Amino acid sequence: MHQPLHAIVVEIQQEKSESKLRQLPRYAAALWLFLQCPASVLVVCPTQTAAEEYAKPIPTTLPGYVLQSVVVGPDDIPVLTDAEAVIADPQLAVMGIMAHGAQRRVVEAFAAGIRKMDPEVAPRYYEYAYRTAARSARRLLEEIMSSTSWPVYSPFAREHFGRGKEEGRTEEATRLLLRTLEVRAINISDEIRDRITTCTDLEQIETWLDRALIVERADDIFVPEEPQL
């Protein structure tokens, strides 16, 4: 197995969130501990206002640790209005829907492009674009693609696809949590391991992961921090 050279945490943020600003340094620290290589946070923002906020340094309570995220905003993402450009770079086209999806010509070019792509992969690009887009862009996507026969656009298929992604994220967060405890040389009983591995709540796993960075005993990841007076 090759040692990773650099790890990247990717976050898509529609607007400024104080809770997310607190979490981003923890994500980077956890990934750094887990993979033992340099780690960066990449924040993709569909609005320039959000991009400017996340581009600011994020201080932490750990002395000397200030996170500087790499931020991509709408000014950094080109406006693709040609189907051939979408086919040539579908990943960039997905980001274009997120940043410029309010423009009908952008959505129309995206729809025309993915209709010409390999049907084995095109539905995934549609789903990625749909999930990262603003509500107005979603409505345009649904309107323009409503006549398609691809099964992934049905409500049932969309729900199934989303559930699979959520399960995958939960499994990865669980693995990261266990690895963080291992790297920090914190002993884990069979009972604690079972409690972690049987949890299917992604938000809960991420909360435990945050605590795993600072606790001294494995039991303490289950105990909420005392409120500060």
N, C-alpha and C positions, 0 to 999 in steps of 0.2 A: 504493500500500500504506500502511495506517495504522500509525503508530508505536504499539506497545503501551504501555499506561499502567502496567500492573503485571503481573509474572510470578509464578506460583505453582508450586512444586514440591510434589507430593502424594505422601506416603509412608504406607503402612499397616504398622504395626508391632505384632506380637503381644506382644512382650516386649522388654526392654532389650537392646541390642546395642552393644558398645563400638565395633565396626568401623563400624556405621551412624552412631553419634554422631560419628565422625570424618568420615564422608562427607557428612553433611548440609550443613555449612558450605561444602564444596567444590561441591556441587550448586548452592547459592544463588549462589556467586561466579561459577560458570561461566555460569549463566543470566543473571546481571547483565551479564557481559561480552558474551554472545551477543546479547542483546536491547537492551542499553544502556537499561534502565529499572529501577525498583525491583523487587526480587525477595524473595519470602517463601517459607518452608517450612511447609507444612501437614501435620501428622502426625496420622493417625487411629488411635486405639488402642482395641481391644476390651476392654481391662482397665483399671481405674482405676490400678492399680499402674504399668503402662507409661505411662499418660498423665502421671502425676506425674513420672516420670523424664524424659520428653521435654520436659516443660514447663520444666525447669531450663535456665539459660543454658549454651551450649556454647562454651567458650573455644577459641581456635586459636593457632597459632604466629605468625600474622600480627598484629603489634602493633596493638592497638585494635579488632581484629575479633572480636566475640563474637556468636554467632548466638542469637537468641531465637525459637524456633519458635512457631507457632500450633498449639495442640493441641486435638483434639476427642476426648473420652473417653466412656465409656458413660453417665456422668451427664449429658452434653450431648445425648444422642440419645434421643428419646422411644420408648416401647414401643408399637408399632403392633399391635393385636390385632383389627383390623377390615379386611375385604377392601376396602371402599370407601376407607378411608384409604390403603391401598397403591396403589390405582388413582390416587388424587388426587396422590400424591407418591411415585412409584416409586423415585426416587433416594434419598429418605430411608428408604424401606423396605429398600433394599439395605444401607444403613448399619446399619439396625436388626437385620438378620440377622447382620451382623458383630459387633455389640455385645451383642445379646440372643438370639442363635440357640440358646442352650441351653434357652430356654423354648419348649416345643412349641407353645403358642398363637400365638407370634409367627411361627413357621415355617408353621403352618397358615393363618394370615391372609395371609401372603405368597403361598403357593401358590394360595390361593383367588383372590387379587387378580390375579395374573399370568395365570391361566386365562381371566379375563374381558377381558384387555387385547388390543390389536392383535397378532395372531400374528406380524407382521413385526418387532415390537420386543420383545415379551415374552421370547423366548428369550435375548436379550442381557442383560436384567436378571437372569434366572436365572443365567447364567454369571458375571456380575459378583458376584452374591451368593455363589455357590458358591466362587469363587476367593478371596474375602476372608474366608470363614467359618472357624471352628474345625472340627476334625474331627467333634465331636459334632453340630454344626449341619449339616455336610455329610451325615452319616448320616441325619439327620431329613429333609433335602431329598430325598435319594435315595429314602427310604422313601415319603414322601408323594407324590412326583412319579413314582414308578415306573410308574404306569398311563398316563401321558401318551403321546400318539403324536407329539409334536413331535420331529423328527429331531435337533435340536441336543442332546437329552439322551442320545443314543447315545454309547458310548465313542469311536467313530471320529470323530463330529462334534465332540465336546468336544476331542479331541486336535487336530483340524484347526483349530478356532477358536483354541485356545491357541497353536498354532504361528504363526498369522497375527498375533496380538498380539505375540508375541515378536519376529517379524521386523520389525514396525512400530517397536518400541522400539529395536531395534538400528539401524535406519535413522536414527531421530531422534538417537540418541546419536552416530552417525557424523557426522551433519550438525553437531551441536553441537561435536564435537571439532574439525572442520575450521574452523568459524567462530571458535572460541576461538583457534586458532593464527593465523588471519587478523587478528583484532582485536588480538592481541598483536604483530603485524607480524613473525611468525616465518616465514621462507621454507620452502616445502614443495616438495621435488623430486617429479618424476613418480613415482619409485620409492616414495617414502614415501606419496604420495597413493594409489597403487595398493595398497600394503600395508594402508592404513587402510580403503579402500572395499571391499576384497575380504574383510575379516575378518567372519565371521558370529557371532563369540563376543561376546555382549553384555557379559559380565563383563570380558573383555579390553579392549573398547572403553572401558568405564567406567574401568578402571585407567589407560589412556592419557590419558583426559580429565582425571583427577586430576593426572597429571604435567604436562599441558599448561598448567596454571595457574601452574607455578613454573619450568619449564625455560627455558633461553635458546636452545637449538637444537632443531629438530624431531627430530633423531636421538635426543635424550635421553629422549623419551617411551617409547622401547622398552627403556630401561636401568633395571632395578630400582634403588631407592635402596639405598645401602650400609647394612648394619645398624649401629645405634648401639652403641658399646661402653660 
